Amino acid sequence: MKTLIIGNVYVDVIINVDSLPKTNDDILCKKQVISMGGCAYNVATILKNFGVEHDLISPVGEGIYASLIKKELVENNYKIHIKEDGEDNGYCLCLVENDGERTFITIKGMEYRYKMNWLDNIDSSNYKNIYISGYEMEGYNGCIISSWLEKQRNKNLFFGPGPRINFIEKEILNKIFKLNPILHLNEEEAVKFTNEKDVLSAAKYLNNITNNTVFITLGENGVLYFDKDNYKFVEAIKTEVINTIGAGDSHIGAIISSYSLGCSFEECCHIANKVSSRVVNSEKSRLEKDKFNKNEYILDNKVIV
């Protein structure tokens, strides 16, 4: 079950601080880490770790950050499907506080100027699953990608809108929802978007408008999955939280991976919770191959919980 991942790769400049600065503050950085990230790349890393067949479609420009991205992709055996000269890629400044919570400042680059011919060159018949994140669905990019998605048939569309769900234009969101995506978002995002009083009501609302499964992560309380009248809360794996960057991406990446390997949604949740617990216990946003052992999660087609 091959997966197509459409999205941007970013250079993450991760800065650890005691707390976020206020106006006129003068604070010191405790530590700086430069890592490769972005929702699409974080998801792709988990699929690669699980040995799930996939392709990553991510535009690469020309400049300092583009060179870092190209080097990363080539070293990890990813084909450069989209190469555009003349403008650099953007990057993400990530401020991480003592409790592991993070604040993102995104500096845009050429990856915010998608072209329809980039996507029209994709042979979508090769894929059963498609993943997109909310960061690619705003504005002009959202118009291009959603129009291309409307042409696809018989695909499992996994959509991780993230905090951008409240910024994506309603017309674009409605186009995506009509494609019956499998939704993945956190409790705050779900409740705020739906204006419901609790996470279960929010899940039911989202399920009604997508007519498909909804996954809502609950931090230390695990994850809720909701499918029509069936739902279940799956407990989290207790761990020390060092950095929450990439936890949600890794969670949906693990769901796509385990689903592709034939697991039930409940089993997917157990695996995803375990994967994301490892991510938040790391300084980086991704679990790289040398820190990942597939047999800790799935062994002889049996889920280890």
N, C-alpha and C positions, 0 to 999 in steps of 0.2 A: 504494500500500500504506500506508494510514493507520495511525498508531500512537496508542494511548491511554497516556498517562503518568500513573500514580497515585502521588502522593507529596507531601511537604511542602516548601515554600519557606522558607528560613531567612535571617535576617540574620546574616552571618558577621562577627564582630569578630576580625580577624586581627592578632595581636601577634607581632612578631619579637623573639626573645630569643637570647642566646648559647647557652644550654642550659636545660633544664628546672630549675626551682627545687627544692631539697630542703627538708625540714622546717626551719623557722626561718630560711630564706634571706631576704634582702632584695635583690631584683634590679631592674634598670632595663629598661624597654621600649625597644628600639632604634627601633621604628617601629610605627605602627598604621594599618591599612587597614580600612575598613568596606565590605563587599561583599555582594551578594545571592547566596545559594548554596542548598545542599541538593542531595542526589543527584538528585532529580526535575528540579529547575530546571537543574542542570548538564547533564543529559542532554537536556532540552528545548532548551537553547540550541544544542547541536550539531546537532540535527535542524533547527532553524530556519535555522542557517547553511548547511546543505546543501540547504535548500529542500524538505525532506521533510514532507509533510502530517501534522499531529499535533494533539492536544488535550492540555492539561495540566489535570488535576483536582487542585486543591490547596486545602485549607480556609483561609479568611481570617477572623480574629476581629475584636476591637475593642480598640484600644490603640496604644501607640507603635510597636511592632514590626509589628503588623498594618497600620498606616497606611503604613509603609515598603514592606511587601510588596505591598499593594494598588496603591500608586503605581508600583512597578516593573512589575507585571503589566499594568496598564492602558497604561503608556507603551510596552510591547512587544507590544501588541495581543492580549493573552491575556484571554479572558473569565473573570470571576469566577464559577465554577460553584457554589461553596459559600461562603456568607457567614453567619457565626454571631456575633451580638452577645453581649456580656457577659463575654468573657475574651480576653486578648491571646494572640498567637502567641508561641512561644518564640524563642530565638536560640542561636547556637553561638559559643563562645569558642574560637578556634584559636590554639594556641601553636606558632610555627614556629621551629625551631632553625637554626643556621648552615648545616647540611648540607641544609636544605630539608625535613627530616622534620617531621611535624606531630602534635600531640596535641589531641584534641577534648574540650571540656567542653560538653555539651548541656544547656541550660536549657529544660525542657519547657513547652509552652503548650497551647492548645486543640486543636492538631493531633494530640494524643495521645488524643483522645476521638472517634474516628470513629463515625458512625452508619450503619446499614444503608441508610436511605432516601437518604443522600448518593449511594450507589453504585447503588441501584435506579433512580434517576432517569436513569442513563446509558443511552443507546441503544447497546449494544455491537455491534449489527449494522454500525455504521459503521466498525469497526476490524478490521484483520487482525493487528496486533501489539499486545501489552500489555506495558508495562514496570513492574516494581515493585522496590523496594530493600529491604534487610533492616531498615532503620531504621523502616519502617512495619509490620513483621511481628511485632513482639514484643507479648506480652500481649493486651489486649482488642482493640487495633487489628488484630492478626494474626488473631484469631478472625473479626472482621467481614470483612476483606478476603479471607482465604482461603475463607470460605464463599461470598462473592460470586463469586470466581474459579471455584469448582467448578461454577457454573451456566453458565459460558461454554463455547462449543464452537467447534472449528476455528480456534483462535487460536494464534499464535506467542507464547508467554510467555517474555519475557526477564527473568531474575531475577538481580539483583546483590546478594547477601546481605551482602557486605562483612564487616567484623569482627564484626558482630552474629550471624553464622551459628552461633556457639557459645553464644549467649544466647537465641535463638528457641526456644520450646517445641517438643519433639520431635513432638508431635501436629500442630502447625501446619506444621512443616517437612515431615513425611510427607505431609500433604495437598497441599502445593505440589509435592513431588517426583513424586507420582502424576499431576500434570498435565503431566508431561514438559517442564519448562522448559529453555530454553537458559541454562546457568549461566555467570556471569562473576564471577571472584574472583581474588585475587592468590595468589602461591605460599605465603606464610605462612598465609593463611586456609585454603587447600586442604589443606596438609599437616597442620595442627593439627586440622582438623575430621575428617579421615579417619584420622589416626594412621598414615599410610603413611610409608615411609622416604624417598621422593623424589617429585618433582612428577609424573613420568610415571605412577607407581603411583596417586597421588592422583587424577589425571585419569581413569584407567581406572575406579577405584572410583566416582567421581561419575557417569561416563557410564553405569555399570551400574545405578545407582539412579534415574537420570532418563530413561535411554534416549533421550538427546538430546545435542547438541553441548555441549562444555565449553570455555570459554576461560579460561586461567590466565595472568595477566600476571606477568612475571619481572623487572620493573624495567629496569635497563640491559641485560638479556639478551633483552628483547623479549617475546614471548608464545607460548604453546603452545595450539594448538587440537586437540581430540581428539574424534573421531566414530567410534565403534565401533573397528574395528582400524586406522583411518586417523588419523594425527596428523602434525603438522608444527610445528617451531620456526621462528618468523619473527623475524628480527633487529630490534632496536630502532634508532631513529634517534639518533645521538649528539648530545647537547646539554648545556648547562650547567644544572644543577638549581638553581633558585631557591626553588621552593615546590611541594610535591607535592599540595597540596589540589586536589581535583577531577580529578586525572589519571585515576583509575579510572573515574569517571563519564563523563568525556569520551571515554575509550576505548570503553566500551560504547555510548555515544551515537553514536560514529562507526561502530561495527559495525552497529547498527540502521539508521543512515542509509544506509550503503553497501549493506547487504543489501536494503534497500527499493528501492534504485536498480538492483538486478540483479547485484551483484557476487558472486563466489564467496567462500567463507569465507577462503581464503588472501588474496584481494585485500582483503577486509574488514580482515584483520589488518595488512596493509601500511598501509592508510589510517589505521586506528586508532592504530598506533604513531607515525605522523607527526603526527597531531592531538595526541596526549598529550605528545609531545616539545615541542610549542609551548606547551602548558599549563604544564608544569613549568618552563619558561623565563620564566614570567610571575609577577607578584606576586599576581594574582587567581586565583580558582578556575575561571573560565570564559573562553573565547575569545569575546569580544563581536564583533558583526558587523563593526565597523570594523577589526578585526585578523584577519579571516578572509576568505580568497578560495577559494571552492569549486574554482576551476580549478587550484589548486595540488595538488589531490588527485585530481580526476576531470575530464577534459577530453574532450568529444565521446564520452562513454560509455567512455573508456579510463582505466584506473587508472594514475596516475603514481607510480612507486616509485623 
